[in-house]
Amino acid sequence: MQTDIDPRTLIGRKAFDREGAKIGTVDEVYLDDATGEPEWAAVRTGLFSRDVFVPLEPSEVVGDTLRVPYERALIKDAPDFGVGRHLSPEQELQLYHHYGLDVTG
């Protein structure tokens, strides 16, 4: 997956779902092991202060926010792997499947 989002500018941005509902604040950005491109954002939600992973492609930066093209319910139900450590290939695969993304892209 490739994206033109600069990971350094994402930390602290508010994230919103496709309907414009606030998801939370970007806490961390995870890079693809092979390409070094930003691939996932961990968003700190208000719900029980938990981080959820959202894909950065096809998300986009709009103004000073991150717009994630998925429904809040789907985002909220994403697998919880905790933050601060590396995502394994198996965990990434689970996230790809959760969001219905093509794993070959």
N, CA, C and O atoms as CSV, one atom per row, in Angstrom:
chain,resi,resn,atom,element,x,y,z
A,1,MET,N,N,0.829,-1.184,0.000
A,1,MET,CA,C,0.000,0.000,0.000
A,1,MET,C,C,0.865,1.234,0.000
A,1,MET,O,O,1.832,1.308,0.758
A,2,GLN,N,N,0.551,2.185,-0.811
A,2,GLN,CA,C,1.314,3.417,-0.838
A,2,GLN,C,C,0.407,4.581,-0.542
A,2,GLN,O,O,-0.762,4.587,-0.926
A,3,THR,N,N,0.946,5.564,0.141
A,3,THR,CA,C,0.193,6.751,0.486
A,3,THR,C,C,1.138,7.937,0.488
A,3,THR,O,O,2.340,7.780,0.700
A,4,ASP,N,N,0.595,9.124,0.250
A,4,ASP,CA,C,1.446,10.311,0.273
A,4,ASP,C,C,1.307,11.053,1.597
A,4,ASP,O,O,1.705,12.213,1.700
A,5,ILE,N,N,0.750,10.402,2.601
A,5,ILE,CA,C,0.587,11.011,3.918
A,5,ILE,C,C,1.924,10.991,4.651
A,5,ILE,O,O,2.577,9.950,4.732
A,6,ASP,N,N,2.328,12.140,5.186
A,6,ASP,CA,C,3.560,12.237,5.961
A,6,ASP,C,C,3.250,11.837,7.402
A,6,ASP,O,O,2.476,12.522,8.070
A,7,PRO,N,N,3.838,10.739,7.901
A,7,PRO,CA,C,3.498,10.261,9.235
A,7,PRO,C,C,3.805,11.262,10.347
A,7,PRO,O,O,3.136,11.267,11.381
A,8,ARG,N,N,4.813,12.107,10.138
A,8,ARG,CA,C,5.182,13.077,11.178
A,8,ARG,C,C,4.087,14.110,11.407
A,8,ARG,O,O,4.002,14.702,12.483
A,9,THR,N,N,3.252,14.325,10.399
A,9,THR,CA,C,2.206,15.339,10.535
A,9,THR,C,C,0.896,14.754,11.055
A,9,THR,O,O,-0.048,15.500,11.314
A,10,LEU,N,N,0.824,13.452,11.208
A,10,LEU,CA,C,-0.434,12.822,11.622
A,10,LEU,C,C,-0.643,12.775,13.130
A,10,LEU,O,O,-1.778,12.879,13.595
A,11,ILE,N,N,0.418,12.621,13.894
A,11,ILE,CA,C,0.296,12.475,15.344
A,11,ILE,C,C,-0.433,13.698,15.912
A,11,ILE,O,O,-0.056,14.842,15.661
A,12,GLY,N,N,-1.484,13.421,16.680
A,12,GLY,CA,C,-2.251,14.490,17.311
A,12,GLY,C,C,-3.426,14.994,16.492
A,12,GLY,O,O,-4.243,15.764,16.997
A,13,ARG,N,N,-3.527,14.571,15.237
A,13,ARG,CA,C,-4.676,14.994,14.418
A,13,ARG,C,C,-5.938,14.268,14.863
A,13,ARG,O,O,-5.880,13.123,15.310
A,14,LYS,N,N,-7.060,14.933,14.740
A,14,LYS,CA,C,-8.352,14.296,14.999
A,14,LYS,C,C,-8.702,13.432,13.791
A,14,LYS,O,O,-8.455,13.807,12.645
A,15,ALA,N,N,-9.284,12.266,14.077
A,15,ALA,CA,C,-9.691,11.345,13.008
A,15,ALA,C,C,-11.211,11.230,13.010
A,15,ALA,O,O,-11.847,11.173,14.062
A,16,PHE,N,N,-11.780,11.199,11.795
A,16,PHE,CA,C,-13.222,11.130,11.615
A,16,PHE,C,C,-13.580,9.997,10.670
A,16,PHE,O,O,-12.810,9.667,9.767
A,17,ASP,N,N,-14.759,9.394,10.879
A,17,ASP,CA,C,-15.210,8.328,9.989
A,17,ASP,C,C,-15.814,8.916,8.716
A,17,ASP,O,O,-15.795,10.130,8.519
A,18,ARG,N,N,-16.349,8.052,7.854
A,18,ARG,CA,C,-16.849,8.522,6.562
A,18,ARG,C,C,-18.096,9.385,6.682
A,18,ARG,O,O,-18.430,10.119,5.751
A,19,GLU,N,N,-18.794,9.309,7.823
A,19,GLU,CA,C,-19.981,10.131,8.047
A,19,GLU,C,C,-19.643,11.447,8.739
A,19,GLU,O,O,-20.519,12.285,8.952
A,20,GLY,N,N,-18.373,11.625,9.089
A,20,GLY,CA,C,-17.948,12.844,9.769
A,20,GLY,C,C,-17.987,12.754,11.284
A,20,GLY,O,O,-17.775,13.755,11.968
A,21,ALA,N,N,-18.260,11.548,11.827
A,21,ALA,CA,C,-18.263,11.364,13.282
A,21,ALA,C,C,-16.829,11.212,13.767
A,21,ALA,O,O,-16.025,10.516,13.148
A,22,LYS,N,N,-16.516,11.866,14.878
A,22,LYS,CA,C,-15.160,11.799,15.423
A,22,LYS,C,C,-14.878,10.401,15.959
A,22,LYS,O,O,-15.673,9.831,16.706
A,23,ILE,N,N,-13.725,9.861,15.559
A,23,ILE,CA,C,-13.260,8.569,16.051
A,23,ILE,C,C,-12.355,8.794,17.262
A,23,ILE,O,O,-12.495,8.126,18.287
A,24,GLY,N,N,-11.436,9.735,17.132
A,24,GLY,CA,C,-10.473,10.004,18.194
A,24,GLY,C,C,-9.298,10.790,17.668
A,24,GLY,O,O,-9.429,11.562,16.719
A,25,THR,N,N,-8.137,10.591,18.291
A,25,THR,CA,C,-6.918,11.319,17.951
A,25,THR,C,C,-5.827,10.339,17.561
A,25,THR,O,O,-5.635,9.317,18.220
A,26,VAL,N,N,-5.108,10.653,16.480
A,26,VAL,CA,C,-4.016,9.782,16.028
A,26,VAL,C,C,-2.917,9.779,17.088
A,26,VAL,O,O,-2.390,10.820,17.479
A,27,ASP,N,N,-2.596,8.568,17.536
A,27,ASP,CA,C,-1.641,8.346,18.619
A,27,ASP,C,C,-0.275,7.920,18.078
A,27,ASP,O,O,0.766,8.392,18.537
A,28,GLU,N,N,-0.301,7.016,17.090
A,28,GLU,CA,C,0.924,6.483,16.497
A,28,GLU,C,C,0.678,6.181,15.026
A,28,GLU,O,O,-0.461,6.013,14.591
A,29,VAL,N,N,1.776,6.114,14.267
A,29,VAL,CA,C,1.724,5.732,12.855
A,29,VAL,C,C,2.655,4.548,12.664
A,29,VAL,O,O,3.787,4.554,13.146
A,30,TYR,N,N,2.176,3.534,11.960
A,30,TYR,CA,C,2.947,2.320,11.711
A,30,TYR,C,C,3.328,2.271,10.236
A,30,TYR,O,O,2.495,2.481,9.354
A,31,LEU,N,N,4.610,1.987,9.988
A,31,LEU,CA,C,5.133,1.940,8.625
A,31,LEU,C,C,5.177,0.506,8.118
A,31,LEU,O,O,5.321,-0.438,8.895
A,32,ASP,N,N,5.052,0.358,6.808
A,32,ASP,CA,C,5.185,-0.943,6.165
A,32,ASP,C,C,6.639,-1.390,6.283
A,32,ASP,O,O,7.556,-0.613,6.017
A,33,ASP,N,N,6.847,-2.642,6.682
A,33,ASP,CA,C,8.210,-3.158,6.855
A,33,ASP,C,C,9.016,-3.135,5.559
A,33,ASP,O,O,10.207,-2.826,5.571
A,34,ALA,N,N,8.372,-3.458,4.453
A,34,ALA,CA,C,9.083,-3.582,3.177
A,34,ALA,C,C,9.360,-2.231,2.530
A,34,ALA,O,O,10.448,-2.012,1.998
A,35,THR,N,N,8.380,-1.316,2.570
A,35,THR,CA,C,8.516,-0.062,1.828
A,35,THR,C,C,8.851,1.146,2.682
A,35,THR,O,O,9.339,2.156,2.175
A,36,GLY,N,N,8.585,1.043,3.990
A,36,GLY,CA,C,8.800,2.200,4.857
A,36,GLY,C,C,7.704,3.241,4.745
A,36,GLY,O,O,7.790,4.304,5.361
A,37,GLU,N,N,6.666,2.946,3.959
A,37,GLU,CA,C,5.542,3.867,3.773
A,37,GLU,C,C,4.585,3.767,4.958
A,37,GLU,O,O,4.412,2.683,5.516
A,38,PRO,N,N,3.957,4.880,5.353
A,38,PRO,CA,C,2.962,4.825,6.417
A,38,PRO,C,C,1.786,3.953,5.996
A,38,PRO,O,O,1.231,4.137,4.912
A,39,GLU,N,N,1.405,3.005,6.846
A,39,GLU,CA,C,0.367,2.056,6.470
A,39,GLU,C,C,-0.830,2.062,7.411
A,39,GLU,O,O,-1.970,1.962,6.958
A,40,TRP,N,N,-0.587,2.176,8.710
A,40,TRP,CA,C,-1.668,2.138,9.699
A,40,TRP,C,C,-1.505,3.293,10.673
A,40,TRP,O,O,-0.389,3.717,10.974
A,41,ALA,N,N,-2.633,3.794,11.161
A,41,ALA,CA,C,-2.620,4.771,12.244
A,41,ALA,C,C,-3.330,4.158,13.435
A,41,ALA,O,O,-4.381,3.534,13.287
A,42,ALA,N,N,-2.760,4.335,14.614
A,42,ALA,CA,C,-3.434,3.951,15.851
A,42,ALA,C,C,-4.154,5.199,16.340
A,42,ALA,O,O,-3.530,6.227,16.602
A,43,VAL,N,N,-5.477,5.098,16.461
A,43,VAL,CA,C,-6.300,6.230,16.860
A,43,VAL,C,C,-6.825,5.985,18.267
A,43,VAL,O,O,-7.483,4.978,18.525
A,44,ARG,N,N,-6.530,6.909,19.172
A,44,ARG,CA,C,-6.996,6.819,20.562
A,44,ARG,C,C,-8.448,7.279,20.596
A,44,ARG,O,O,-8.753,8.440,20.324
A,45,THR,N,N,-9.336,6.353,20.932
A,45,THR,CA,C,-10.764,6.671,20.975
A,45,THR,C,C,-11.148,7.150,22.366
A,45,THR,O,O,-10.415,6.948,23.334
A,46,GLY,N,N,-12.287,7.775,22.447
A,46,GLY,CA,C,-12.822,8.183,23.743
A,46,GLY,C,C,-13.443,7.008,24.467
A,46,GLY,O,O,-13.586,7.027,25.689
A,47,LEU,N,N,-13.818,5.968,23.701
A,47,LEU,CA,C,-14.446,4.801,24.293
A,47,LEU,C,C,-13.419,3.981,25.043
A,47,LEU,O,O,-12.621,3.268,24.436
A,48,PHE,N,N,-13.436,4.079,26.346
A,48,PHE,CA,C,-12.534,3.313,27.204
A,48,PHE,C,C,-11.068,3.592,26.889
A,48,PHE,O,O,-10.203,2.779,27.216
A,49,SER,N,N,-10.776,4.729,26.261
A,49,SER,CA,C,-9.406,5.127,25.918
A,49,SER,C,C,-8.609,3.980,25.318
A,49,SER,O,O,-7.546,3.613,25.819
A,50,ARG,N,N,-9.126,3.434,24.263
A,50,ARG,CA,C,-8.485,2.322,23.573
A,50,ARG,C,C,-8.007,2.809,22.216
A,50,ARG,O,O,-8.611,3.706,21.627
A,51,ASP,N,N,-6.923,2.221,21.716
A,51,ASP,CA,C,-6.450,2.557,20.379
A,51,ASP,C,C,-7.012,1.561,19.380
A,51,ASP,O,O,-7.044,0.357,19.631
A,52,VAL,N,N,-7.453,2.084,18.242
A,52,VAL,CA,C,-7.897,1.235,17.135
A,52,VAL,C,C,-7.009,1.525,15.940
A,52,VAL,O,O,-6.576,2.658,15.730
A,53,PHE,N,N,-6.743,0.490,15.161
A,53,PHE,CA,C,-5.923,0.659,13.964
A,53,PHE,C,C,-6.822,0.955,12.774
A,53,PHE,O,O,-7.836,0.291,12.560
A,54,VAL,N,N,-6.429,1.967,12.003
A,54,VAL,CA,C,-7.139,2.306,10.771
A,54,VAL,C,C,-6.127,2.354,9.631
A,54,VAL,O,O,-4.984,2.767,9.827
A,55,PRO,N,N,-6.546,1.931,8.441
A,55,PRO,CA,C,-5.624,1.972,7.299
A,55,PRO,C,C,-5.447,3.400,6.799
A,55,PRO,O,O,-6.409,4.164,6.726
A,56,LEU,N,N,-4.216,3.754,6.457
A,56,LEU,CA,C,-3.964,5.090,5.926
A,56,LEU,C,C,-4.280,5.192,4.444
A,56,LEU,O,O,-4.443,6.294,3.921
A,57,GLU,N,N,-4.369,4.078,3.774
A,57,GLU,CA,C,-4.819,4.068,2.380
A,57,GLU,C,C,-6.097,3.259,2.383
A,57,GLU,O,O,-6.012,2.073,2.702
A,58,PRO,N,N,-7.229,3.753,2.074
A,58,PRO,CA,C,-7.547,4.968,1.329
A,58,PRO,C,C,-7.957,6.170,2.180
A,58,PRO,O,O,-8.730,7.002,1.706
A,59,SER,N,N,-7.473,6.292,3.406
A,59,SER,CA,C,-7.774,7.473,4.219
A,59,SER,C,C,-7.083,8.680,3.614
A,59,SER,O,O,-6.168,8.542,2.802
A,60,GLU,N,N,-7.527,9.864,4.013
A,60,GLU,CA,C,-6.897,11.065,3.483
A,60,GLU,C,C,-6.880,12.167,4.527
A,60,GLU,O,O,-7.730,12.223,5.415
A,61,VAL,N,N,-5.896,13.038,4.397
A,61,VAL,CA,C,-5.809,14.205,5.258
A,61,VAL,C,C,-6.632,15.303,4.600
A,61,VAL,O,O,-6.418,15.659,3.441
A,62,VAL,N,N,-7.584,15.832,5.375
A,62,VAL,CA,C,-8.423,16.932,4.896
A,62,VAL,C,C,-8.287,18.061,5.914
A,62,VAL,O,O,-8.732,17.942,7.056
A,63,GLY,N,N,-7.670,19.148,5.487
A,63,GLY,CA,C,-7.402,20.234,6.431
A,63,GLY,C,C,-6.473,19.721,7.516
A,63,GLY,O,O,-5.376,19.240,7.229
A,64,ASP,N,N,-6.916,19.826,8.769
A,64,ASP,CA,C,-6.086,19.339,9.872
A,64,ASP,C,C,-6.643,18.054,10.477
A,64,ASP,O,O,-6.379,17.744,11.639
A,65,THR,N,N,-7.421,17.302,9.679
A,65,THR,CA,C,-8.016,16.055,10.168
A,65,THR,C,C,-7.652,14.877,9.277
A,65,THR,O,O,-7.247,15.047,8.127
A,66,LEU,N,N,-7.806,13.680,9.834
A,66,LEU,CA,C,-7.648,12.452,9.056
A,66,LEU,C,C,-9.046,11.896,8.812
A,66,LEU,O,O,-9.781,11.627,9.763
A,67,ARG,N,N,-9.416,11.724,7.557
A,67,ARG,CA,C,-10.727,11.180,7.188
A,67,ARG,C,C,-10.552,9.711,6.814
A,67,ARG,O,O,-9.822,9.377,5.881
A,68,VAL,N,N,-11.233,8.841,7.558
A,68,VAL,CA,C,-11.150,7.397,7.359
A,68,VAL,C,C,-12.450,6.944,6.695
A,68,VAL,O,O,-13.520,7.144,7.270
A,69,PRO,N,N,-12.395,6.336,5.495
A,69,PRO,CA,C,-13.604,6.039,4.732
A,69,PRO,C,C,-14.343,4.771,5.172
A,69,PRO,O,O,-14.771,3.974,4.338
A,70,TYR,N,N,-14.486,4.596,6.466
A,70,TYR,CA,C,-15.206,3.444,7.003
A,70,TYR,C,C,-16.179,3.927,8.069
A,70,TYR,O,O,-16.021,5.016,8.621
A,71,GLU,N,N,-17.186,3.108,8.353
A,71,GLU,CA,C,-18.145,3.447,9.396
A,71,GLU,C,C,-17.507,3.304,10.768
A,71,GLU,O,O,-16.640,2.458,10.987
A,72,ARG,N,N,-17.953,4.144,11.678
A,72,ARG,CA,C,-17.415,4.140,13.037
A,72,ARG,C,C,-17.539,2.764,13.701
A,72,ARG,O,O,-16.626,2.331,14.404
A,73,ALA,N,N,-18.657,2.083,13.480
A,73,ALA,CA,C,-18.868,0.766,14.099
A,73,ALA,C,C,-17.809,-0.233,13.636
A,73,ALA,O,O,-17.306,-1.016,14.442
A,74,LEU,N,N,-17.462,-0.215,12.343
A,74,LEU,CA,C,-16.437,-1.118,11.824
A,74,LEU,C,C,-15.079,-0.782,12.437
A,74,LEU,O,O,-14.325,-1.673,12.827
A,75,ILE,N,N,-14.783,0.499,12.515
A,75,ILE,CA,C,-13.514,0.943,13.087
A,75,ILE,C,C,-13.428,0.525,14.551
A,75,ILE,O,O,-12.403,0.010,14.999
A,76,LYS,N,N,-14.505,0.748,15.287
A,76,LYS,CA,C,-14.535,0.417,16.716
A,76,LYS,C,C,-14.327,-1.072,16.958
A,76,LYS,O,O,-13.779,-1.463,17.988
A,77,ASP,N,N,-14.762,-1.904,16.017
A,77,ASP,CA,C,-14.655,-3.357,16.160
A,77,ASP,C,C,-13.364,-3.940,15.589
A,77,ASP,O,O,-13.221,-5.160,15.513
A,78,ALA,N,N,-12.429,-3.088,15.190
A,78,ALA,CA,C,-11.157,-3.578,14.645
A,78,ALA,C,C,-10.416,-4.387,15.707
A,78,ALA,O,O,-10.551,-4.115,16.900
A,79,PRO,N,N,-9.635,-5.376,15.280
A,79,PRO,CA,C,-8.848,-6.155,16.241
A,79,PRO,C,C,-7.977,-5.248,17.108
A,79,PRO,O,O,-7.414,-4.266,16.624
A,80,ASP,N,N,-7.875,-5.582,18.375
A,80,ASP,CA,C,-7.115,-4.787,19.327
A,80,ASP,C,C,-5.778,-5.471,19.606
A,80,ASP,O,O,-5.732,-6.522,20.245
A,81,PHE,N,N,-4.695,-4.868,19.123
A,81,PHE,CA,C,-3.369,-5.446,19.316
A,81,PHE,C,C,-2.523,-4.636,20.291
A,81,PHE,O,O,-1.361,-4.966,20.528
A,82,GLY,N,N,-3.095,-3.583,20.853
A,82,GLY,CA,C,-2.307,-2.702,21.701
A,82,GLY,C,C,-1.373,-1.871,20.831
A,82,GLY,O,O,-1.215,-2.140,19.641
A,83,VAL,N,N,-0.769,-0.881,21.421
A,83,VAL,CA,C,0.141,-0.022,20.654
A,83,VAL,C,C,1.517,-0.037,21.286
A,83,VAL,O,O,1.715,-0.579,22.374
A,84,GLY,N,N,2.464,0.566,20.588
A,84,GLY,CA,C,3.810,0.669,21.117
A,84,GLY,C,C,4.719,-0.482,20.732
A,84,GLY,O,O,5.885,-0.515,21.124
A,85,ARG,N,N,4.193,-1.419,19.970
A,85,ARG,CA,C,5.048,-2.507,19.497
A,85,ARG,C,C,4.739,-2.789,18.031
A,85,ARG,O,O,3.742,-2.320,17.482
A,86,HIS,N,N,5.593,-3.541,17.438
A,86,HIS,CA,C,5.506,-3.869,16.021
A,86,HIS,C,C,4.269,-4.714,15.713
A,86,HIS,O,O,3.913,-5.610,16.479
A,87,LEU,N,N,3.616,-4.417,14.579
A,87,LEU,CA,C,2.527,-5.276,14.117
A,87,LEU,C,C,3.131,-6.453,13.360
A,87,LEU,O,O,3.932,-6.261,12.445
A,88,SER,N,N,2.751,-7.659,13.738
A,88,SER,CA,C,3.252,-8.842,13.035
A,88,SER,C,C,2.527,-8.970,11.698
A,88,SER,O,O,1.458,-8.388,11.517
A,89,PRO,N,N,3.101,-9.730,10.752
A,89,PRO,CA,C,2.403,-9.966,9.488
A,89,PRO,C,C,1.015,-10.572,9.696
A,89,PRO,O,O,0.085,-10.260,8.953
A,90,GLU,N,N,0.874,-11.432,10.695
A,90,GLU,CA,C,-0.426,-12.051,10.972
A,90,GLU,C,C,-1.433,-11.010,11.459
A,90,GLU,O,O,-2.602,-11.046,11.075
A,91,GLN,N,N,-0.981,-10.085,12.303
A,91,GLN,CA,C,-1.863,-9.030,12.789
A,91,GLN,C,C,-2.277,-8.105,11.647
A,91,GLN,O,O,-3.438,-7.708,11.549
A,92,GLU,N,N,-1.320,-7.767,10.787
A,92,GLU,CA,C,-1.657,-6.933,9.633
A,92,GLU,C,C,-2.679,-7.629,8.746
A,92,GLU,O,O,-3.617,-6.998,8.258
A,93,LEU,N,N,-2.499,-8.920,8.540
A,93,LEU,CA,C,-3.446,-9.684,7.725
A,93,LEU,C,C,-4.848,-9.626,8.334
A,93,LEU,O,O,-5.832,-9.468,7.612
A,94,GLN,N,N,-4.939,-9.751,9.644
A,94,GLN,CA,C,-6.241,-9.648,10.309
A,94,GLN,C,C,-6.862,-8.280,10.069
A,94,GLN,O,O,-8.067,-8.182,9.837
A,95,LEU,N,N,-6.050,-7.212,10.121
A,95,LEU,CA,C,-6.562,-5.861,9.872
A,95,LEU,C,C,-7.014,-5.706,8.422
A,95,LEU,O,O,-8.070,-5.132,8.157
A,96,TYR,N,N,-6.217,-6.216,7.484
A,96,TYR,CA,C,-6.618,-6.161,6.065
A,96,TYR,C,C,-7.983,-6.812,5.875
A,96,TYR,O,O,-8.864,-6.252,5.223
A,97,HIS,N,N,-8.146,-8.000,6.451
A,97,HIS,CA,C,-9.416,-8.721,6.311
A,97,HIS,C,C,-10.553,-7.976,6.984
A,97,HIS,O,O,-11.659,-7.922,6.446
A,98,HIS,N,N,-10.303,-7.404,8.149
A,98,HIS,CA,C,-11.331,-6.667,8.877
A,98,HIS,C,C,-11.881,-5.518,8.035
A,98,HIS,O,O,-13.090,-5.287,8.003
A,99,TYR,N,N,-10.990,-4.803,7.357
A,99,TYR,CA,C,-11.405,-3.657,6.557
A,99,TYR,C,C,-11.736,-4.019,5.110
A,99,TYR,O,O,-12.061,-3.141,4.311
A,100,GLY,N,N,-11.654,-5.312,4.769
A,100,GLY,CA,C,-11.980,-5.737,3.411
A,100,GLY,C,C,-10.995,-5.234,2.371
A,100,GLY,O,O,-11.367,-4.964,1.229
A,101,LEU,N,N,-9.738,-5.110,2.771
A,101,LEU,CA,C,-8.712,-4.602,1.870
A,101,LEU,C,C,-8.000,-5.731,1.151
A,101,LEU,O,O,-7.904,-6.845,1.666
A,102,ASP,N,N,-7.505,-5.439,-0.036
A,102,ASP,CA,C,-6.751,-6.394,-0.833
A,102,ASP,C,C,-5.347,-6.522,-0.260
A,102,ASP,O,O,-4.595,-5.547,-0.225
A,103,VAL,N,N,-4.997,-7.710,0.184
A,103,VAL,CA,C,-3.684,-7.908,0.819
A,103,VAL,C,C,-2.539,-7.924,-0.181
A,103,VAL,O,O,-1.378,-7.877,0.226
A,104,THR,N,N,-2.820,-7.989,-1.446
A,104,THR,CA,C,-1.758,-8.018,-2.453
A,104,THR,C,C,-1.348,-6.604,-2.860
A,104,THR,O,O,-0.311,-6.424,-3.497
A,105,GLY,N,N,-2.166,-5.579,-2.490
A,105,GLY,CA,C,-1.925,-4.210,-2.940
A,105,GLY,C,C,-0.783,-3.623,-2.328
A,105,GLY,O,O,-0.455,-2.471,-2.610
